[in-house]
Amino acid sequence: MKKNICILLLFILLNHHFINAQEYNFYSIHQMDIEHHPVNMEKLKGKQIVVVNFLANTPNDIPFQLFFSLDTLYQQTKHSFQVILMPEKGNSAMLTDSALKHILLDMLHFPFTISSSVSKYNLYDTTKNSLVRWLNNSADNRHYENEFNHAAYKIYIMNNKGELLSAFYENPQINSVQLLKNIFIPNKRDDHN
């Protein structure tokens, strides 16, 4: 009898965990864009997604070359993936969200979603940016732990099911753009050999 009760309790706990895990996935995240409008994450279902978390204290922090390369890749692949830019600011940020929007959307016309900025010192504040919480929570997405956290940007790659496939930091030894090209434009094999 005691064994049956333990099995029943274990079943209830596992079932509860499974239901909660299904309810809180990438597409159920409540995210605001840089203009403080809700982002419809459901619109991204079935698409591969690249999220770029980047420093945005001043215009000099912004990885423009990466964004231009992502835009070129986005056009080459006929929009086969979506990009979400996620600015991160410190306490002494000189760049406002409206200035960042003006630079990235109004002046440069990037076709990407830009999320509301997050505080570098409070990344787990889910009231402001639940996307950051989800991306950095190993319980939600089998994430990688013990990573270097002082890079100018970090790139997260999700598959078309909203599952986190990879995450990597800016690194001079890694050509981020070439790596993304290899993912989104795989080399064609010659099957005749």
N, C-alpha and C positions, 0 to 999 in steps of 0.2 A: 504494500500500500504506500509506504513511504517512498519507494522507488518510483511508483507511478506519479505521485505528486511532484517529485523532483523533475521528472521528465516533462510533465505538463507545464510546470513553471518555466523550465528551460525553453520549451516550445513557444510559450507566450512571449517571453523576452526576445527570442530570436525573431518571431513574427513581428513584434513591435518595432525592432530595429530595422527589419527589412522594409516595412511600410514607411517608416520615417526616411530611410535612405532613398526610397523611390520618390517621395514627395519633395525632397530637397536635392534637386539635380541642377545642372547648369541652366536649363531652360526655365526653372522656377525662381531663379535669382531676381530679386527686385533691385534694379540698378537705375541710377539717374545719369542722364547725359550731362555734358558741360553746361547746358542751358537749364539744367534742373528739371527736365522732362523725363518721364519714365522711358526706359529702353525696353522695347518689346523683344525679349530674348527668344520667345517662341518663333519669331520670324527667322531665326538662325538655324532652326531644325533642319537637319539633312545637309548642312554645309560644314566644311572644315573651317576652323576659327583660329586666328592668330591674335593673341592678346599681347600688347607691348606695354609693360609697366616701365615708365621712364621718369627721370628727374626733370622737374620743370620749375625750378626756382627762378631762373633767368633764361632769356632766349639762348644764351650760350650753352645751356645744359641740354637743350632739345637735340636728339639725334636725327637731324634733318636728312642726312645721307641715307640712313636706314629707312626713313619714311618715303623718300623718293624711290629707293630701290623696291620697297614693298608696293608702292603705287605702280611702278613699271611691271612688276611681277603680277599684280592684280589685273592689269590690263592685258598682259600676255596670256594669262590663263582664262581669259573671258569671264572673270569674276567667279572663279571656281571656289574661292574661299573668302571669308569675311575678316576684316581687321577691326579690333577694338583697341583704341589707344587709351591708356590709363595713366594720366599724369600724377606724379607724386611730388609733394612739396614739403620742405622743412619749415621751421618756425620763422625763418627770415626770408621767406619767398617774396621776391619783388614782382613776379609775374602773376597777374590776376587771372581768373578763369575767363573773363571776357576778353582780355588781351590774348590769351592762349587760343581761344576760339577764333578771334580775328586773324591771328597769324596762320593757323592750320586750316581753317575752313574758308574764311572770307578771302584771304590773300593767296594761299597756295592751293585751294580747292581740292584738298584730299578727300576722297570718297569714303572715309572711314568714320565709324562711330567713335566719338570721344566721350569717355565717361567723366563724371564729376571728379575733381581732383581729390586725392587722399593725403592724409598727413603721414609723412615719413615716420613719425614717432608714434603713431597710433593706427597701424595698419589693420588691426583687428576690430576697429570700431565699426560694427555691423550696421549701425544706424545710418552711416554715411555711405559705406561702400561694401555691400555684401559680396561683390565679385572678388575683391581682395581676400576676404575671409574664405570663400570657397576655394580659390586657387591655392591658398596656403594651408589648407586644412587636410591633413593626411586621412582623416576619417571619411571625408566626403569624396575624395578622388584618388586615393592611392598615390599621394604626392611623394616627392623625394625630400628627405630631411637632411639637415646639416649642410646647407648650401651657403656659399659665400654671398653676403648681402650688401656689398658696398660698390656695386657696379652702376654704371650710368643707366643701364636698362636691363630688363629681364624679359624674355620671350617665352610665352606659354603656347603650346600647340594642342588643339583639341581636334578629335576626329569628327566625322559627320554624325556621331551619336551623342556628342557633348561630353565625351570622356577625355580626360587629360592624358595626352600621349607623351609629352615631353616638356621640359622646362629647362632653359639655360640662360646664364648670365652673359652679359657683354664680356668678351675675352679676346685680347689681341691675337691669340693663337687660333681662334675660330672665325672663319668667314661666315658670319650669320646669314648674309644674303645668299651665299652659295648653298649653304645648308638648307635654307627655305626653298631655293630653286630645285634642289634635289628631291625635296619632299613633294612639291606641287607640280614640277615638270620632270617626271622621271625620265631617264635616258631610255630611248627606244632600243630594244635588243634586236639584233639581226638573227632571226630564228632559222635562217638557212644554213648556218654553219654547224 
